[in-house]
Amino acid sequence: MGELSKLARYRVTETLLEARDLACERDLRLLFAQLNFAVQPGELLQVLGPNGSGKTSLLRILAGLMPAAGGQVLLNGRAIETQRSELARQLLWLGHAPGIKGLLSAEENLGWLTALHEGASREQIWQALAAVGLRGFEDVPCHTLSAGQQRRVGLARLHLPGPKLWILDEPFTALDVQAVAALEQHLQQHCAHGGAVILTTHHPLALPADSYRRLDLTQGAAC
């Protein structure tokens, strides 16, 4: 079965996340309102907008990390506020910061982070670190790594067992050209296998134009 046929099958059978009439305020300023969209397995949704338009705020609302000023987020058909204790198993959030502890090694950080999901064996963790170019750094304390290497430790989570839905805020930050290309390919593979990605990035994606959608917060519609 071709990839397009797979995407059609996923979209018919399941909606992972849906936003209904979402609104967001910050510092008494309305950033967006009446925002509606849905994300199905197989989709990559890029959130666009100028600085200050609410891109990171939207992702944090979708991940259950901050409340919306109005509207509702449904995760797997249920209101997200009713699933607080389950969110770590339902979605993977990667913020603008690496989200790792400097005193722990790369292996220890990933062991702790994946425990929030399905867990991972030492072999899986080492394979994930190798996939992001960190072979030989498994036991190195993360505070000794460069900013780009610390970022890649966090991104190694994407190579380990976990939820279908990934919400990623500027995942290409501090990566070199080779790492950017590898991450783009990995995101595309995740979607091709039934996963879904919602991300913000200032980096122009080199994906085929028909393989992902864009949500422009200045227009309030996905296309």
Buried (B, 14 or more C-beta within 10 A) or exposed (E): EEEEEBBBBBBEEBBBBBBBEBBBBEEEEEBBBEBEBBBBBBBBBBBBBEEEBBBBBBBBBBBBEBEBBBBEBBBBEEEBEEBEEBBBEBBBBBBBEBBBBEEBBBBBBBBEBBEBBEEBEEEBBBBBBBBBBBEEBBEBBBEEBEEBBBBBBBBBBBBBEBBBBBBBBBBBBBBEEEBBEBBBEBBBEBBEEBBBBBBBBEBEBEBEEEBBBBBBBEEBEBE
